Amino acid sequence: MDMVIERCAGLDIGKTSFTVCVREPGAGGRRRGEVRTFSAMTNGILDCRQWLTEHEVSVVGMEATGVYWKPVYYLLEDQFECWLLNARHMHNVPGRKTDVSDAAWIARLLEHGLVRPSFVPPPPIRRLRDLTRYRASLVHERTREVQRLEKFLEDAGIKITSVTSETLSKSTRAMLEALIAGVRDPHALAELARGRMRAKIPQLRHALDGRFTAHHALLCRAMLDRIDHADTTMDTISAQIDVEIEPFRHQIERLITIPGISTRIAEIVIAEIGPDMSRFATADHLASWAGMCPGNNESAGKHYSGRTRKGDSWLRAALGEAAMAASRTKHTYLAARYRRLVTRRGKKRALVAVGHSILTAIWHMLTHNTDYHDLGPDHCTNRIGRTRQAQRLTTQLTRLGYRVTVEEAA
């Protein structure tokens, strides 16, 4: 087998230590390997970097093991070309599973060019990614706490969410604060309604007539405090995101012109894939990496499950949200694409297809530095031609038992 990389190293990383195998030219034109184990602490990683430098290693490959690869990768990336490798691409020989054999296997695959590096964004994008992902986690935690509060109010017989559309609007928040403070009169509580909510005061009087006790007040206070703390933390994180995203403000302003893409979703997109699309050769490569395209599973001429791969779950979630919003827009290509697919493929597949279209547009916009151009709701009809479209519809009606005559409108 041909040798692609002359001096390389394979790393098998654990939580407390990692094993390194260096492959380099040996005597008589043969290849030799040397294995050492280092501590996963910073001093051990620095010793490893010095050892790799002495061996004149050019490429370092490591398996993506949880989060334990990060400190090793970040301390080596400035001095070596580091490759983060997908564990699915490196199945070792069964029955020979040790740290030393794994490191040697990674080094052998690396020197023969049998693996490809995964995408690891540069430090500015990594910082932005940490912020956006943590903000998304805070949103999920806040949502769970609001749902927990709603269920606990049901335990107290407070049916306020049966009347209001939001659990924590200004009116409902004022009523909950009054309940916690000791007010139990449903008429007095209902009078705290504001704005359009005052039209529902008669229903609120019945909804607020429950058995809210001191026990409920204690837990509701704790839940509201957690929600408020999450709001404060999200504001702090969002302010830092605004600082980190400033160099990419031009890309953000372009992305939000896509139907369904909000500023928050555009920030997530930039944080996950970065502004430089040279890493992804084509839009199809980006869609495959993100897990927004059908799977390719064929054997012996038979096609099996084509479900999408896992991909980047954070990016997939953002694109799914954008696709849902785009499907509700009017007179846009994305909305027309959703309506055309949802009837025969279902809602979930239609949303994935719309998300794929959004990601394809993002790739072209970031690659060619162009603005978004909507193809219009009639793009598919115009692409296949009016005559072919009329023939297709006529054939469908004929199969249903109708006699169809097509005449050109005046």
Phi, psi and omega in degrees: 000138183293147178260124185262316182247122186287313181235114183217169180220140175248132183243127171253110193257134172240187183285319185255339181207167176214148182255137184238132175240121179260130176249126183209166179296140178243192181287147177070024179076009179269170177259142178234152179234142177230134186240136174218156179244135182235158174287147179278000174288168184300319181294325177293322179293323178293322175297321178296319180297320178294320180295318178294324178295320179297329179272002178058043179288138180256325183232134178240125179246139180216148180279142179284090182257100180053233176249004185287343179284340189297308181298326178292314182298315186292331179274344181258341189293334181286337185250336182231162171276108185263134177244121172268122190251141179286129183297333180291342182267003189227047179293123181277172179294129181300143177086359180232067187246098171221165179298320180294314181293325178295315179297319178294323179294318178297318180295320179294316177299322182291315184292335179265002177068035183266002179228160179238145180285146175278164182281121174238115185290161177292166184307317180300321179288326177296319177297316179296321179296318178300318182292312182293323179292321179292322177297319177297321178295321178296321177298317179295318180295319178297318179298318178297322180291322177295318177295323177296320178296317180299317180292325180290328175294327175297324178297329179271001181079012178270108186260037186296328181287350174281345181253321183262157179273339181238138180288327185234051171284175181298322181292310182294327178295318178296322179293318179295320178296322178293320177299316180295326180286349176117358179285128181238350181289116182296332179291318179292323179293320181294331180291350178281356180296146181237156173057225182293344179292339181293339177291345182256018182302317178302317178292325180295325179299320177287322183291331183267004179268089182227204179238061180283117184250181177295328176298316178293324180296320180298312183287323178296323177297317180295319180293318179294324178295320178295321178295317179296320179295321177296320178297317180295317180295319179297323177296320179295315180295319180296323177296320178290325176298320178300326179288314183289331185274353186303319178297343182248024183297325180296318178294322179297316181296330178284319184293326183288354174281348176285131178304130179095345182267115175266175179297320180295318179292322177298322177296321178294319180299312179296323181291331184271321185246346181076169180275346184264114182266008179294339178292332181251115187299318181222172176295329178293323176298318179296317180296322178293318179297321181282347182078032182247027177223158180298147177288154180251102185224093183226139178208131179056037178079001180254138179260125180256198186308130179252028181296153183289154176282171184295311177062207180271105186295326180292318179291320178300318180297317179295318179292325176297320177294319178294321179296321178297318178292321181293328181294342181264357179285168182244141174059042177233157179295320183293320178294320178294323177296320179296313181295328181288328184266332189293330183289329184247345181244347181094164186294315185294315180294324179295321178293322177296320180295319178293319176299323176298318178296321178296316181294323176297317177297321179297317180299314181293322181293318181283330181286313185261001178056050182240165178274165179282134178237113181284131182284344178093157182291342182260016185298314183295320179294317180291331183290317181275347178095144182296322182294314180294323178295319178294320178296321180295316180292323178296318178298320180295317179293323179297319179294335177276359176098013179262151173259120189245134173237124184257127178232143179288132179290150180292000000 
